[in-house]
Amino acid sequence: MTQEHPDASGTASTAALRILKKYPNRRLYDTQASCYITLADVKQMVLDGLEFEVRDAKTGEDLTRSILLQIILEEEAGGMPMFSARSLAQIIRFYGHAMQGMMGSYLEKNLQTFVDMQSRLAEQASGLYDPKSFTPEMWSQFMSGQAPMMQGLMGNYLEQSKNLFVQMQEQMQKQAGNLFGGFPPPTEK
């Protein structure tokens, strides 16, 4: 499996999926670079848009999700958490719930919509700043000056989010109909 990644010139180059091995001593080994790396290095790979998998060195089990969750945990423990305790509790409540699979898909699609919206905004403002040096404070300041454009983008985002939710509800109704469609309707006594 190969992935295309932009090289230093911005053009796409073809590279193999990067494999990281996790050893029992909890160390990560980058098979492409032939060296041990840290979680900070893995985080940088994510930020750079590199495709990789983390595999248990002994069993070959895919550990990518657990490593990514570990990075999120470290980020959340840092200065500016993204999730409130309330939102984390709500996410936990979906585990084991009939809606767990749909909720994961809903969150993934919603997050992709938000990323797409952010990309469009960045394209529109591309000549105004260097995106790598843009701090959260600078972003807030920029956004406050972009109220009309931002209202339009947020309106589109909310509309797409609503549509995703409606699709999820329709999917649930269809599944419920398939599940309970074979039962006769209740009779009144």
PyMOL CGO cylinders between C-alpha atoms (Angstrom):
from pymol import cmd
from pymol.cgo import CYLINDER

trace = [
    CYLINDER, 0.00, 0.00, 0.00, 1.43, 3.38, -0.97, 0.3, 1, 1, 1, 1, 1, 1,
    CYLINDER, 1.43, 3.38, -0.97, 0.39, 6.85, 0.01, 0.3, 1, 1, 1, 1, 1, 1,
    CYLINDER, 0.39, 6.85, 0.01, 1.10, 10.16, -1.66, 0.3, 1, 1, 1, 1, 1, 1,
    CYLINDER, 1.10, 10.16, -1.66, 2.73, 12.80, 0.52, 0.3, 1, 1, 1, 1, 1, 1,
    CYLINDER, 2.73, 12.80, 0.52, 3.82, 16.29, -0.43, 0.3, 1, 1, 1, 1, 1, 1,
    CYLINDER, 3.82, 16.29, -0.43, 7.59, 16.67, -0.47, 0.3, 1, 1, 1, 1, 1, 1,
    CYLINDER, 7.59, 16.67, -0.47, 9.55, 19.82, 0.37, 0.3, 1, 1, 1, 1, 1, 1,
    CYLINDER, 9.55, 19.82, 0.37, 8.63, 21.35, -2.99, 0.3, 1, 1, 1, 1, 1, 1,
    CYLINDER, 8.63, 21.35, -2.99, 4.91, 20.80, -2.33, 0.3, 1, 1, 1, 1, 1, 1,
    CYLINDER, 4.91, 20.80, -2.33, 4.52, 18.15, -5.04, 0.3, 1, 1, 1, 1, 1, 1,
    CYLINDER, 4.52, 18.15, -5.04, 3.23, 14.71, -4.22, 0.3, 1, 1, 1, 1, 1, 1,
    CYLINDER, 3.23, 14.71, -4.22, 5.68, 11.87, -3.81, 0.3, 1, 1, 1, 1, 1, 1,
    CYLINDER, 5.68, 11.87, -3.81, 4.80, 8.23, -3.35, 0.3, 1, 1, 1, 1, 1, 1,
    CYLINDER, 4.80, 8.23, -3.35, 5.90, 6.62, -0.09, 0.3, 1, 1, 1, 1, 1, 1,
    CYLINDER, 5.90, 6.62, -0.09, 5.07, 3.32, 1.60, 0.3, 1, 1, 1, 1, 1, 1,
    CYLINDER, 5.07, 3.32, 1.60, 2.91, 3.25, 4.70, 0.3, 1, 1, 1, 1, 1, 1,
    CYLINDER, 2.91, 3.25, 4.70, 5.25, 3.92, 7.61, 0.3, 1, 1, 1, 1, 1, 1,
    CYLINDER, 5.25, 3.92, 7.61, 5.36, 1.10, 10.16, 0.3, 1, 1, 1, 1, 1, 1,
    CYLINDER, 5.36, 1.10, 10.16, 6.21, 1.78, 13.78, 0.3, 1, 1, 1, 1, 1, 1,
    CYLINDER, 6.21, 1.78, 13.78, 6.85, -1.12, 16.13, 0.3, 1, 1, 1, 1, 1, 1,
    CYLINDER, 6.85, -1.12, 16.13, 6.03, -0.98, 19.81, 0.3, 1, 1, 1, 1, 1, 1,
    CYLINDER, 6.03, -0.98, 19.81, 8.21, -3.14, 22.01, 0.3, 1, 1, 1, 1, 1, 1,
    CYLINDER, 8.21, -3.14, 22.01, 7.36, -4.57, 25.45, 0.3, 1, 1, 1, 1, 1, 1,
    CYLINDER, 7.36, -4.57, 25.45, 9.62, -1.95, 27.06, 0.3, 1, 1, 1, 1, 1, 1,
    CYLINDER, 9.62, -1.95, 27.06, 7.08, 0.61, 25.71, 0.3, 1, 1, 1, 1, 1, 1,
    CYLINDER, 7.08, 0.61, 25.71, 9.57, 2.01, 23.18, 0.3, 1, 1, 1, 1, 1, 1,
    CYLINDER, 9.57, 2.01, 23.18, 8.53, 2.84, 19.64, 0.3, 1, 1, 1, 1, 1, 1,
    CYLINDER, 8.53, 2.84, 19.64, 10.76, 1.92, 16.71, 0.3, 1, 1, 1, 1, 1, 1,
    CYLINDER, 10.76, 1.92, 16.71, 10.42, 3.61, 13.31, 0.3, 1, 1, 1, 1, 1, 1,
    CYLINDER, 10.42, 3.61, 13.31, 11.21, 0.92, 10.74, 0.3, 1, 1, 1, 1, 1, 1,
    CYLINDER, 11.21, 0.92, 10.74, 11.72, 3.47, 7.95, 0.3, 1, 1, 1, 1, 1, 1,
    CYLINDER, 11.72, 3.47, 7.95, 14.21, 5.64, 9.85, 0.3, 1, 1, 1, 1, 1, 1,
    CYLINDER, 14.21, 5.64, 9.85, 15.68, 2.64, 11.71, 0.3, 1, 1, 1, 1, 1, 1,
    CYLINDER, 15.68, 2.64, 11.71, 15.64, 4.37, 15.09, 0.3, 1, 1, 1, 1, 1, 1,
    CYLINDER, 15.64, 4.37, 15.09, 13.64, 4.65, 18.29, 0.3, 1, 1, 1, 1, 1, 1,
    CYLINDER, 13.64, 4.65, 18.29, 11.17, 7.54, 18.46, 0.3, 1, 1, 1, 1, 1, 1,
    CYLINDER, 11.17, 7.54, 18.46, 9.02, 9.23, 21.09, 0.3, 1, 1, 1, 1, 1, 1,
    CYLINDER, 9.02, 9.23, 21.09, 5.32, 10.06, 21.26, 0.3, 1, 1, 1, 1, 1, 1,
    CYLINDER, 5.32, 10.06, 21.26, 6.30, 13.63, 20.36, 0.3, 1, 1, 1, 1, 1, 1,
    CYLINDER, 6.30, 13.63, 20.36, 7.78, 12.27, 17.12, 0.3, 1, 1, 1, 1, 1, 1,
    CYLINDER, 7.78, 12.27, 17.12, 4.57, 10.35, 16.40, 0.3, 1, 1, 1, 1, 1, 1,
    CYLINDER, 4.57, 10.35, 16.40, 2.56, 13.51, 17.09, 0.3, 1, 1, 1, 1, 1, 1,
    CYLINDER, 2.56, 13.51, 17.09, 4.73, 15.36, 14.58, 0.3, 1, 1, 1, 1, 1, 1,
    CYLINDER, 4.73, 15.36, 14.58, 4.06, 12.61, 12.03, 0.3, 1, 1, 1, 1, 1, 1,
    CYLINDER, 4.06, 12.61, 12.03, 0.32, 13.20, 12.54, 0.3, 1, 1, 1, 1, 1, 1,
    CYLINDER, 0.32, 13.20, 12.54, 0.76, 16.96, 12.18, 0.3, 1, 1, 1, 1, 1, 1,
    CYLINDER, 0.76, 16.96, 12.18, 2.80, 16.40, 8.99, 0.3, 1, 1, 1, 1, 1, 1,
    CYLINDER, 2.80, 16.40, 8.99, -0.01, 14.26, 7.57, 0.3, 1, 1, 1, 1, 1, 1,
    CYLINDER, -0.01, 14.26, 7.57, 2.11, 11.11, 7.32, 0.3, 1, 1, 1, 1, 1, 1,
    CYLINDER, 2.11, 11.11, 7.32, 0.27, 7.80, 7.12, 0.3, 1, 1, 1, 1, 1, 1,
    CYLINDER, 0.27, 7.80, 7.12, 1.55, 5.22, 9.61, 0.3, 1, 1, 1, 1, 1, 1,
    CYLINDER, 1.55, 5.22, 9.61, 0.58, 2.20, 11.62, 0.3, 1, 1, 1, 1, 1, 1,
    CYLINDER, 0.58, 2.20, 11.62, 1.83, 1.19, 15.04, 0.3, 1, 1, 1, 1, 1, 1,
    CYLINDER, 1.83, 1.19, 15.04, 2.21, -2.56, 15.42, 0.3, 1, 1, 1, 1, 1, 1,
    CYLINDER, 2.21, -2.56, 15.42, 3.05, -4.67, 18.46, 0.3, 1, 1, 1, 1, 1, 1,
    CYLINDER, 3.05, -4.67, 18.46, 6.56, -5.98, 17.77, 0.3, 1, 1, 1, 1, 1, 1,
    CYLINDER, 6.56, -5.98, 17.77, 5.70, -9.44, 19.14, 0.3, 1, 1, 1, 1, 1, 1,
    CYLINDER, 5.70, -9.44, 19.14, 2.13, -10.10, 18.00, 0.3, 1, 1, 1, 1, 1, 1,
    CYLINDER, 2.13, -10.10, 18.00, 1.74, -7.71, 15.05, 0.3, 1, 1, 1, 1, 1, 1,
    CYLINDER, 1.74, -7.71, 15.05, -1.48, -6.36, 16.62, 0.3, 1, 1, 1, 1, 1, 1,
    CYLINDER, -1.48, -6.36, 16.62, -2.47, -2.90, 15.36, 0.3, 1, 1, 1, 1, 1, 1,
    CYLINDER, -2.47, -2.90, 15.36, -1.89, -0.43, 18.23, 0.3, 1, 1, 1, 1, 1, 1,
    CYLINDER, -1.89, -0.43, 18.23, -2.33, 2.77, 16.19, 0.3, 1, 1, 1, 1, 1, 1,
    CYLINDER, -2.33, 2.77, 16.19, -5.54, 3.86, 17.93, 0.3, 1, 1, 1, 1, 1, 1,
    CYLINDER, -5.54, 3.86, 17.93, -4.12, 3.34, 21.42, 0.3, 1, 1, 1, 1, 1, 1,
    CYLINDER, -4.12, 3.34, 21.42, -1.02, 5.40, 20.57, 0.3, 1, 1, 1, 1, 1, 1,
    CYLINDER, -1.02, 5.40, 20.57, -3.18, 8.19, 19.11, 0.3, 1, 1, 1, 1, 1, 1,
    CYLINDER, -3.18, 8.19, 19.11, -5.37, 8.12, 22.22, 0.3, 1, 1, 1, 1, 1, 1,
    CYLINDER, -5.37, 8.12, 22.22, -2.22, 8.35, 24.35, 0.3, 1, 1, 1, 1, 1, 1,
    CYLINDER, -2.22, 8.35, 24.35, -1.20, 11.49, 22.42, 0.3, 1, 1, 1, 1, 1, 1,
    CYLINDER, -1.20, 11.49, 22.42, -4.68, 12.97, 22.93, 0.3, 1, 1, 1, 1, 1, 1,
    CYLINDER, -4.68, 12.97, 22.93, -4.47, 12.18, 26.65, 0.3, 1, 1, 1, 1, 1, 1,
    CYLINDER, -4.47, 12.18, 26.65, -1.14, 14.02, 26.91, 0.3, 1, 1, 1, 1, 1, 1,
    CYLINDER, -1.14, 14.02, 26.91, -2.56, 16.99, 24.99, 0.3, 1, 1, 1, 1, 1, 1,
    CYLINDER, -2.56, 16.99, 24.99, -5.67, 17.07, 27.17, 0.3, 1, 1, 1, 1, 1, 1,
    CYLINDER, -5.67, 17.07, 27.17, -3.50, 17.03, 30.31, 0.3, 1, 1, 1, 1, 1, 1,
    CYLINDER, -3.50, 17.03, 30.31, -1.60, 20.04, 28.94, 0.3, 1, 1, 1, 1, 1, 1,
    CYLINDER, -1.60, 20.04, 28.94, -2.60, 23.67, 29.15, 0.3, 1, 1, 1, 1, 1, 1,
    CYLINDER, -2.60, 23.67, 29.15, -5.64, 23.95, 26.84, 0.3, 1, 1, 1, 1, 1, 1,
    CYLINDER, -5.64, 23.95, 26.84, -7.87, 20.86, 26.81, 0.3, 1, 1, 1, 1, 1, 1,
    CYLINDER, -7.87, 20.86, 26.81, -10.26, 20.44, 23.89, 0.3, 1, 1, 1, 1, 1, 1,
    CYLINDER, -10.26, 20.44, 23.89, -12.84, 18.29, 25.68, 0.3, 1, 1, 1, 1, 1, 1,
    CYLINDER, -12.84, 18.29, 25.68, -14.77, 19.28, 28.78, 0.3, 1, 1, 1, 1, 1, 1,
    CYLINDER, -14.77, 19.28, 28.78, -15.50, 16.69, 31.46, 0.3, 1, 1, 1, 1, 1, 1,
    CYLINDER, -15.50, 16.69, 31.46, -19.14, 16.84, 30.39, 0.3, 1, 1, 1, 1, 1, 1,
    CYLINDER, -19.14, 16.84, 30.39, -18.40, 16.10, 26.72, 0.3, 1, 1, 1, 1, 1, 1,
    CYLINDER, -18.40, 16.10, 26.72, -16.09, 13.21, 27.69, 0.3, 1, 1, 1, 1, 1, 1,
    CYLINDER, -16.09, 13.21, 27.69, -18.82, 11.77, 29.95, 0.3, 1, 1, 1, 1, 1, 1,
    CYLINDER, -18.82, 11.77, 29.95, -21.31, 12.00, 27.07, 0.3, 1, 1, 1, 1, 1, 1,
    CYLINDER, -21.31, 12.00, 27.07, -18.92, 10.18, 24.74, 0.3, 1, 1, 1, 1, 1, 1,
    CYLINDER, -18.92, 10.18, 24.74, -18.36, 7.45, 27.35, 0.3, 1, 1, 1, 1, 1, 1,
    CYLINDER, -18.36, 7.45, 27.35, -22.14, 6.95, 27.62, 0.3, 1, 1, 1, 1, 1, 1,
    CYLINDER, -22.14, 6.95, 27.62, -22.25, 5.88, 23.96, 0.3, 1, 1, 1, 1, 1, 1,
    CYLINDER, -22.25, 5.88, 23.96, -19.95, 2.88, 24.55, 0.3, 1, 1, 1, 1, 1, 1,
    CYLINDER, -19.95, 2.88, 24.55, -22.04, -0.27, 24.61, 0.3, 1, 1, 1, 1, 1, 1,
    CYLINDER, -22.04, -0.27, 24.61, -25.08, 1.71, 23.44, 0.3, 1, 1, 1, 1, 1, 1,
    CYLINDER, -25.08, 1.71, 23.44, -26.91, 0.70, 20.27, 0.3, 1, 1, 1, 1, 1, 1,
    CYLINDER, -26.91, 0.70, 20.27, -25.89, 4.05, 18.76, 0.3, 1, 1, 1, 1, 1, 1,
    CYLINDER, -25.89, 4.05, 18.76, -22.13, 3.54, 19.35, 0.3, 1, 1, 1, 1, 1, 1,
    CYLINDER, -22.13, 3.54, 19.35, -21.29, 2.74, 15.72, 0.3, 1, 1, 1, 1, 1, 1,
    CYLINDER, -21.29, 2.74, 15.72, -23.44, 5.51, 14.31, 0.3, 1, 1, 1, 1, 1, 1,
    CYLINDER, -23.44, 5.51, 14.31, -22.11, 8.04, 16.79, 0.3, 1, 1, 1, 1, 1, 1,
    CYLINDER, -22.11, 8.04, 16.79, -18.53, 7.25, 15.80, 0.3, 1, 1, 1, 1, 1, 1,
    CYLINDER, -18.53, 7.25, 15.80, -19.42, 7.74, 12.15, 0.3, 1, 1, 1, 1, 1, 1,
    CYLINDER, -19.42, 7.74, 12.15, -21.33, 10.94, 12.95, 0.3, 1, 1, 1, 1, 1, 1,
    CYLINDER, -21.33, 10.94, 12.95, -18.39, 12.40, 14.88, 0.3, 1, 1, 1, 1, 1, 1,
    CYLINDER, -18.39, 12.40, 14.88, -15.93, 11.42, 12.15, 0.3, 1, 1, 1, 1, 1, 1,
    CYLINDER, -15.93, 11.42, 12.15, -18.03, 13.00, 9.37, 0.3, 1, 1, 1, 1, 1, 1,
    CYLINDER, -18.03, 13.00, 9.37, -18.68, 16.09, 11.48, 0.3, 1, 1, 1, 1, 1, 1,
    CYLINDER, -18.68, 16.09, 11.48, -14.99, 16.50, 12.24, 0.3, 1, 1, 1, 1, 1, 1,
    CYLINDER, -14.99, 16.50, 12.24, -14.14, 16.11, 8.53, 0.3, 1, 1, 1, 1, 1, 1,
    CYLINDER, -14.14, 16.11, 8.53, -16.71, 18.79, 7.68, 0.3, 1, 1, 1, 1, 1, 1,
    CYLINDER, -16.71, 18.79, 7.68, -15.09, 21.10, 10.22, 0.3, 1, 1, 1, 1, 1, 1,
    CYLINDER, -15.09, 21.10, 10.22, -11.61, 20.38, 8.80, 0.3, 1, 1, 1, 1, 1, 1,
    CYLINDER, -11.61, 20.38, 8.80, -12.91, 21.11, 5.29, 0.3, 1, 1, 1, 1, 1, 1,
    CYLINDER, -12.91, 21.11, 5.29, -14.41, 24.38, 6.52, 0.3, 1, 1, 1, 1, 1, 1,
    CYLINDER, -14.41, 24.38, 6.52, -11.12, 25.34, 8.19, 0.3, 1, 1, 1, 1, 1, 1,
    CYLINDER, -11.12, 25.34, 8.19, -9.24, 24.56, 4.96, 0.3, 1, 1, 1, 1, 1, 1,
    CYLINDER, -9.24, 24.56, 4.96, -11.57, 26.79, 2.94, 0.3, 1, 1, 1, 1, 1, 1,
    CYLINDER, -11.57, 26.79, 2.94, -11.09, 29.59, 5.45, 0.3, 1, 1, 1, 1, 1, 1,
    CYLINDER, -11.09, 29.59, 5.45, -7.32, 29.13, 5.35, 0.3, 1, 1, 1, 1, 1, 1,
    CYLINDER, -7.32, 29.13, 5.35, -7.37, 29.24, 1.53, 0.3, 1, 1, 1, 1, 1, 1,
    CYLINDER, -7.37, 29.24, 1.53, -9.35, 32.48, 1.58, 0.3, 1, 1, 1, 1, 1, 1,
    CYLINDER, -9.35, 32.48, 1.58, -6.87, 34.07, 3.98, 0.3, 1, 1, 1, 1, 1, 1,
    CYLINDER, -6.87, 34.07, 3.98, -3.74, 32.44, 2.54, 0.3, 1, 1, 1, 1, 1, 1,
    CYLINDER, -3.74, 32.44, 2.54, -2.02, 35.69, 1.62, 0.3, 1, 1, 1, 1, 1, 1,
    CYLINDER, -2.02, 35.69, 1.62, -2.60, 37.26, 5.01, 0.3, 1, 1, 1, 1, 1, 1,
    CYLINDER, -2.60, 37.26, 5.01, -0.46, 35.08, 7.27, 0.3, 1, 1, 1, 1, 1, 1,
    CYLINDER, -0.46, 35.08, 7.27, 1.95, 32.19, 7.63, 0.3, 1, 1, 1, 1, 1, 1,
    CYLINDER, 1.95, 32.19, 7.63, -0.25, 29.27, 8.84, 0.3, 1, 1, 1, 1, 1, 1,
    CYLINDER, -0.25, 29.27, 8.84, 2.61, 27.60, 10.74, 0.3, 1, 1, 1, 1, 1, 1,
    CYLINDER, 2.61, 27.60, 10.74, 3.14, 30.67, 12.93, 0.3, 1, 1, 1, 1, 1, 1,
    CYLINDER, 3.14, 30.67, 12.93, -0.56, 31.24, 13.60, 0.3, 1, 1, 1, 1, 1, 1,
    CYLINDER, -0.56, 31.24, 13.60, -1.20, 30.93, 17.36, 0.3, 1, 1, 1, 1, 1, 1,
    CYLINDER, -1.20, 30.93, 17.36, -4.64, 30.30, 18.96, 0.3, 1, 1, 1, 1, 1, 1,
    CYLINDER, -4.64, 30.30, 18.96, -4.69, 33.96, 20.04, 0.3, 1, 1, 1, 1, 1, 1,
    CYLINDER, -4.69, 33.96, 20.04, -3.93, 35.15, 16.50, 0.3, 1, 1, 1, 1, 1, 1,
    CYLINDER, -3.93, 35.15, 16.50, -6.63, 32.78, 15.19, 0.3, 1, 1, 1, 1, 1, 1,
    CYLINDER, -6.63, 32.78, 15.19, -9.20, 34.29, 17.60, 0.3, 1, 1, 1, 1, 1, 1,
    CYLINDER, -9.20, 34.29, 17.60, -8.23, 37.79, 16.54, 0.3, 1, 1, 1, 1, 1, 1,
    CYLINDER, -8.23, 37.79, 16.54, -8.43, 36.84, 12.86, 0.3, 1, 1, 1, 1, 1, 1,
    CYLINDER, -8.43, 36.84, 12.86, -11.82, 35.19, 13.35, 0.3, 1, 1, 1, 1, 1, 1,
    CYLINDER, -11.82, 35.19, 13.35, -13.29, 38.21, 15.12, 0.3, 1, 1, 1, 1, 1, 1,
    CYLINDER, -13.29, 38.21, 15.12, -12.47, 40.31, 12.05, 0.3, 1, 1, 1, 1, 1, 1,
    CYLINDER, -12.47, 40.31, 12.05, -14.07, 37.77, 9.73, 0.3, 1, 1, 1, 1, 1, 1,
    CYLINDER, -14.07, 37.77, 9.73, -17.60, 37.82, 11.20, 0.3, 1, 1, 1, 1, 1, 1,
    CYLINDER, -17.60, 37.82, 11.20, -19.70, 37.88, 7.99, 0.3, 1, 1, 1, 1, 1, 1,
    CYLINDER, -19.70, 37.88, 7.99, -17.60, 35.28, 6.20, 0.3, 1, 1, 1, 1, 1, 1,
    CYLINDER, -17.60, 35.28, 6.20, -17.43, 33.19, 9.36, 0.3, 1, 1, 1, 1, 1, 1,
    CYLINDER, -17.43, 33.19, 9.36, -21.21, 33.33, 9.78, 0.3, 1, 1, 1, 1, 1, 1,
    CYLINDER, -21.21, 33.33, 9.78, -21.59, 31.92, 6.28, 0.3, 1, 1, 1, 1, 1, 1,
    CYLINDER, -21.59, 31.92, 6.28, -19.06, 29.15, 6.87, 0.3, 1, 1, 1, 1, 1, 1,
    CYLINDER, -19.06, 29.15, 6.87, -20.55, 28.28, 10.27, 0.3, 1, 1, 1, 1, 1, 1,
    CYLINDER, -20.55, 28.28, 10.27, -24.03, 28.30, 8.76, 0.3, 1, 1, 1, 1, 1, 1,
    CYLINDER, -24.03, 28.30, 8.76, -22.84, 25.80, 6.14, 0.3, 1, 1, 1, 1, 1, 1,
    CYLINDER, -22.84, 25.80, 6.14, -21.12, 23.74, 8.82, 0.3, 1, 1, 1, 1, 1, 1,
    CYLINDER, -21.12, 23.74, 8.82, -24.23, 23.66, 10.99, 0.3, 1, 1, 1, 1, 1, 1,
    CYLINDER, -24.23, 23.66, 10.99, -26.40, 22.76, 8.00, 0.3, 1, 1, 1, 1, 1, 1,
    CYLINDER, -26.40, 22.76, 8.00, -24.07, 19.88, 7.09, 0.3, 1, 1, 1, 1, 1, 1,
    CYLINDER, -24.07, 19.88, 7.09, -24.01, 18.77, 10.72, 0.3, 1, 1, 1, 1, 1, 1,
    CYLINDER, -24.01, 18.77, 10.72, -27.80, 18.81, 10.82, 0.3, 1, 1, 1, 1, 1, 1,
    CYLINDER, -27.80, 18.81, 10.82, -27.96, 16.80, 7.59, 0.3, 1, 1, 1, 1, 1, 1,
    CYLINDER, -27.96, 16.80, 7.59, -25.55, 14.22, 9.02, 0.3, 1, 1, 1, 1, 1, 1,
    CYLINDER, -25.55, 14.22, 9.02, -27.74, 13.92, 12.11, 0.3, 1, 1, 1, 1, 1, 1,
    CYLINDER, -27.74, 13.92, 12.11, -30.89, 13.52, 9.99, 0.3, 1, 1, 1, 1, 1, 1,
    CYLINDER, -30.89, 13.52, 9.99, -29.15, 10.81, 7.95, 0.3, 1, 1, 1, 1, 1, 1,
    CYLINDER, -29.15, 10.81, 7.95, -28.20, 9.07, 11.18, 0.3, 1, 1, 1, 1, 1, 1,
    CYLINDER, -28.20, 9.07, 11.18, -31.83, 9.20, 12.39, 0.3, 1, 1, 1, 1, 1, 1,
    CYLINDER, -31.83, 9.20, 12.39, -33.10, 7.82, 9.07, 0.3, 1, 1, 1, 1, 1, 1,
    CYLINDER, -33.10, 7.82, 9.07, -30.54, 5.03, 9.26, 0.3, 1, 1, 1, 1, 1, 1,
    CYLINDER, -30.54, 5.03, 9.26, -31.74, 4.20, 12.79, 0.3, 1, 1, 1, 1, 1, 1,
    CYLINDER, -31.74, 4.20, 12.79, -35.37, 4.14, 11.68, 0.3, 1, 1, 1, 1, 1, 1,
    CYLINDER, -35.37, 4.14, 11.68, -34.49, 1.87, 8.76, 0.3, 1, 1, 1, 1, 1, 1,
    CYLINDER, -34.49, 1.87, 8.76, -32.57, -0.47, 11.07, 0.3, 1, 1, 1, 1, 1, 1,
    CYLINDER, -32.57, -0.47, 11.07, -35.41, -0.48, 13.57, 0.3, 1, 1, 1, 1, 1, 1,
    CYLINDER, -35.41, -0.48, 13.57, -37.85, -1.30, 10.76, 0.3, 1, 1, 1, 1, 1, 1,
    CYLINDER, -37.85, -1.30, 10.76, -35.64, -4.19, 9.65, 0.3, 1, 1, 1, 1, 1, 1,
    CYLINDER, -35.64, -4.19, 9.65, -35.31, -5.42, 13.21, 0.3, 1, 1, 1, 1, 1, 1,
    CYLINDER, -35.31, -5.42, 13.21, -38.94, -5.16, 14.23, 0.3, 1, 1, 1, 1, 1, 1,
    CYLINDER, -38.94, -5.16, 14.23, -40.62, -5.34, 10.82, 0.3, 1, 1, 1, 1, 1, 1,
    CYLINDER, -40.62, -5.34, 10.82, -41.39, -9.05, 11.17, 0.3, 1, 1, 1, 1, 1, 1,
    CYLINDER, -41.39, -9.05, 11.17, -43.42, -8.60, 14.35, 0.3, 1, 1, 1, 1, 1, 1,
    CYLINDER, -43.42, -8.60, 14.35, -47.17, -8.06, 14.08, 0.3, 1, 1, 1, 1, 1, 1,
    CYLINDER, -47.17, -8.06, 14.08, -48.45, -4.72, 15.41, 0.3, 1, 1, 1, 1, 1, 1,
    CYLINDER, -48.45, -4.72, 15.41, -49.84, -4.85, 18.95, 0.3, 1, 1, 1, 1, 1, 1,
    CYLINDER, -49.84, -4.85, 18.95, -53.59, -5.48, 19.18, 0.3, 1, 1, 1, 1, 1, 1,
    CYLINDER, -53.59, -5.48, 19.18, -55.86, -3.55, 21.49, 0.3, 1, 1, 1, 1, 1, 1,
    CYLINDER, -55.86, -3.55, 21.49, -57.82, -5.39, 24.16, 0.3, 1, 1, 1, 1, 1, 1,
]
cmd.load_cgo(trace, "trace")
